[in-house]
């Protein structure tokens, strides 16, 4: 499975792999952006490809803080320029028989077999969320433009596109004009950054070889329970982000598979609150030599609340000397 890198390097506030199993506390998403100086980056990032299972925010171009969302009080779906929240997260669910067409499923409102899907029907009131039978007016086609933004077309009404006409009001526009109020950024619910981290080492300054037991942990930090990543339906989106981050550092196919399998096993263990497993390897450290274990870890952040978690993979390597710096 291959992914483009999603917002690599943005907003990674989680701790090192040694802290696995310890909750991290974080400020609100808006304060997080201010602290990291990443507010402008978050406001302009954009996915390069849409995929089945992704959890995303849909930001308008002209009203750049305006996002498609669902109001809890009324159940209505419209645009909102307020703080980022869970009700603005949409799951892209590809139609089983029409590849390239997606349902926009509101993540916060949908549970089990009940899904609230964004629809457009000019004969039924225009744009709205619907949890009844599935119809073609709930399917959307995403078209990437040369400027990097997306136009999102309704399948049943192919001349109609998702649009806004004010900071907190929108729906679908039908007609020939293809202006910037119909341009959207698709921002993932999770950011991920992969890196090699020095997790254990031994500097043998003697003139004799020394046996040392190196330790590292494999798993996911318990702070994941404070994010939407632990909720049903989120694993695919988290996995996509991790794979994209791993792809960016240029691993071999076999190493990528190791990371993927390790994530699947680690994610499954979080359901019974098993956060990490300690691994050990013993090596003889030659005299006058420094040796270390470097582990592939992925720092992740939930963009709706700014809480981070760490995935410490099974992939590791033994280094010595300056390679341990």
VENSUL-V205879 format. One record per residue. N is the residue number from 0. RES is the residue in one letter. NEAR is the number of other C-alpha atoms within 10 Angstrom. Layout:
N & RES & NEAR
N & RES & NEAR
//
This chain:
0 & X & 9
1 & X & 9
2 & X & 19
3 & X & 16
4 & X & 22
5 & X & 26
6 & X & 21
7 & X & 18
8 & X & 14
9 & X & 21
10 & X & 29
11 & X & 22
12 & X & 19
13 & X & 22
14 & X & 16
15 & X & 18
16 & X & 26
17 & X & 17
18 & X & 14
19 & X & 24
20 & X & 20
21 & X & 14
22 & X & 18
23 & X & 19
24 & X & 13
25 & X & 14
26 & X & 12
27 & X & 16
28 & X & 21
29 & X & 16
30 & X & 14
31 & X & 19
32 & X & 19
33 & X & 12
34 & X & 12
35 & X & 12
36 & X & 13
37 & X & 14
38 & X & 17
39 & X & 10
40 & X & 13
41 & X & 15
42 & X & 14
43 & X & 14
44 & X & 18
45 & X & 21
46 & X & 18
47 & X & 16
48 & X & 13
49 & X & 19
50 & X & 16
51 & X & 17
52 & X & 19
53 & X & 25
54 & X & 28
55 & X & 24
56 & X & 26
57 & X & 23
58 & X & 25
59 & X & 27
60 & X & 22
61 & X & 18
62 & X & 19
63 & X & 16
64 & X & 18
65 & X & 24
66 & X & 30
67 & X & 26
68 & X & 27
69 & X & 26
70 & X & 14
71 & X & 11
72 & X & 6
73 & X & 7
74 & X & 14
75 & X & 15
76 & X & 25
77 & X & 21
78 & X & 27
79 & X & 22
80 & X & 18
81 & X & 11
82 & X & 15
83 & X & 20
84 & X & 15
85 & X & 19
86 & X & 18
87 & X & 26
88 & X & 28
89 & X & 29
90 & X & 25
91 & X & 22
92 & X & 19
93 & X & 21
94 & X & 15
95 & X & 9
96 & X & 7
97 & X & 9
98 & X & 10
99 & X & 17
100 & X & 22
101 & X & 24
102 & X & 25
103 & X & 23
104 & X & 24
105 & X & 26
106 & X & 26
107 & X & 19
108 & X & 19
109 & X & 16
110 & X & 12
111 & X & 7
112 & X & 7
113 & X & 11
114 & X & 21
115 & X & 24
116 & X & 26
117 & X & 26
118 & X & 29
119 & X & 27
120 & X & 17
121 & X & 13
122 & X & 6
123 & X & 9
124 & X & 8
125 & X & 12
126 & X & 21
127 & X & 19
128 & X & 21
129 & X & 19
130 & X & 15
131 & X & 10
132 & X & 8
133 & X & 13
134 & X & 12
135 & X & 16
136 & X & 19
137 & X & 24
138 & X & 26
139 & X & 28
140 & X & 19
141 & X & 17
142 & X & 15
143 & X & 18
144 & X & 10
145 & X & 7
146 & X & 7
147 & X & 15
148 & X & 22
149 & X & 25
150 & X & 23
151 & X & 21
152 & X & 23
153 & X & 26
154 & X & 20
155 & X & 16
156 & X & 17
157 & X & 14
158 & X & 13
159 & X & 21
160 & X & 25
161 & X & 23
162 & X & 27
163 & X & 26
164 & X & 15
165 & X & 14
166 & X & 17
167 & X & 16
168 & X & 16
169 & X & 22
170 & X & 21
171 & X & 22
172 & X & 22
173 & X & 16
174 & X & 9
175 & X & 8
176 & X & 8
177 & X & 13
178 & X & 11
179 & X & 15
180 & X & 20
181 & X & 25
182 & X & 24
183 & X & 27
184 & X & 24
185 & X & 21
186 & X & 23
187 & X & 26
188 & X & 26
189 & X & 28
190 & X & 26
191 & X & 30
192 & X & 26
193 & X & 25
194 & X & 15
195 & X & 15
196 & X & 19
197 & X & 23
198 & X & 19
199 & X & 17
200 & X & 19
201 & X & 17
202 & X & 17
203 & X & 19
204 & X & 14
205 & X & 11
206 & X & 10
207 & X & 12
208 & X & 15
209 & X & 17
210 & X & 13
211 & X & 16
212 & X & 13
213 & X & 18
214 & X & 16
215 & X & 22
216 & X & 22
217 & X & 24
218 & X & 27
219 & X & 28
220 & X & 29
221 & X & 21
222 & X & 20
223 & X & 25
224 & X & 16
225 & X & 18
226 & X & 18
227 & X & 22
228 & X & 22
229 & X & 17
230 & X & 13
231 & X & 11
232 & X & 18
233 & X & 18
234 & X & 20
235 & X & 16
236 & X & 22
237 & X & 27
238 & X & 21
239 & X & 24
240 & X & 28
241 & X & 27
242 & X & 26
243 & X & 23
244 & X & 26
245 & X & 26
246 & X & 18
247 & X & 16
248 & X & 13
249 & X & 10
250 & X & 12
251 & X & 10
252 & X & 9
253 & X & 9
254 & X & 16
255 & X & 17
256 & X & 15
257 & X & 15
258 & X & 24
259 & X & 21
260 & X & 14
261 & X & 18
262 & X & 24
263 & X & 13
264 & X & 13
265 & X & 23
266 & X & 23
267 & X & 14
268 & X & 15
269 & X & 18
270 & X & 12
271 & X & 8
272 & X & 14
273 & X & 16
274 & X & 23
275 & X & 20
276 & X & 13
277 & X & 9
278 & X & 11
279 & X & 9
280 & X & 11
281 & X & 10
282 & X & 14
283 & X & 13
284 & X & 20
285 & X & 17
286 & X & 14
287 & X & 13
288 & X & 16
289 & X & 18
290 & X & 23
291 & X & 23
292 & X & 21
293 & X & 21
294 & X & 23
295 & X & 22
296 & X & 27
297 & X & 28
298 & X & 25
299 & X & 30
300 & X & 26
301 & X & 23
302 & X & 28
303 & X & 22
304 & X & 22
305 & X & 23
306 & X & 27
307 & X & 28
308 & X & 31
309 & X & 30
310 & X & 29
311 & X & 29
312 & X & 23
313 & X & 23
314 & X & 18
315 & X & 20
316 & X & 12
317 & X & 17
318 & X & 16
319 & X & 16
320 & X & 12
321 & X & 8
322 & X & 12
323 & X & 17
324 & X & 9
//
